[in-house]
Every structure is written in structure tokens, then in C-alpha cells.
Amino acid sequence: MAKATNAPKPNVFSRLWGYLGDVRTELKRVVWPTKNEILNSSMVVMVTLAFFVAFTFLIDSASVYVIRLIGRIGG
């Protein structure tokens, strides 16, 4: 069984400063992307977005056309 410690818990401000210090240390370890990597990733996102916009437009247009055809059959 673990022995209970009676050490007082640090106050909110000292815990906050400790947390912010840890965050700063971790941010120094981050490998940030280069400008070219950001531009390339942005282009991939733009092309993918344009593809899915066009795809959604085509599917929507085709479904509207089919629904109108079905509506004319019953009328």
C-alpha cells in the first residue's frame, strides 16, 4: 500500500506557471514546416476542394435531372 504524503499542493499560480513553462519547452521541440511545405500543402487542399465542389455539383445536377424525369412520367 502506498504511503500518503502530507505535502501541501502547490497553489494555482505556481501550477499555471509550471504548465506554461512545459508548453514553452514542448513548442521549442516542434519541427515547423517550411514555406514550400506550406504552399504545397495549401495547393493540395485547394485542388481537392475544387474536385469535391465539382463532383458535388455534378451529382446534384444529375439527381435533379433524374427527379424531373420521374416527375414527368407520372404527370
N, C-alpha and C positions, 0 to 999 in steps of 0.2 A: 504494500500500500504506500502511496506517495505521501510524503510529509508535507503538510500545509505550511506555507510561508506566511508570515505576518507582515511582509514588506508592504509599505503603502503604495498604492497605484499612483503612477505619475499623473499630474494634472492635465487637463485638456490641452493647454497651450504647449506644454513640452511634448506631448504625443503628436500634436499637429506639426510642430517644427521638425520632429523626428521623421514623420511621414513625408513632409515636403523635401527634406534632405535626401530621403531614399528615392523619391521621384526624380530629383535632380541627378542623382547618381545613375539611375537607370536611363534617363534621357541622354546622358553622355555616351552610353553604350550603343545607342541606336545607330544603325547604318542608314543614313538618309539617302534617298535616291538622287541621282544626278539630274541635271536639267534635261538631258537627252532621254533618260528613262521616263521622266515625267511626260515629255512631249510624245514619246512613243506610246505610252500607256493611254494618254488622252486621245490619241488618234484611234487606237483600238476601240476605245469606248464610243467615240463618235461614229465610227463605221458600223459597229454593232448596233448602236441605237438607230442609225439610218436604215439598216437592214430590217430591224424589227418593226419600225414605223411603216416601211413599205409593205412588209409581209402582212401586218395587221390591216392595212388599208386594202390590200388585195383580197384577203379573206372576208373582210366586211363587205366590200363591193360585190363579191361573188355571192355571198349569202343573201344580200338584199335582192340581187337579180333573181336568185332561185326562189325566194319567198314571193316576189312579184309574179313569177311564172306560175307558181302554185295557186296564187290568188286568182289569176285569170282563168285557170282551169275550172274552178268551182263557180265562177260568175257567169 
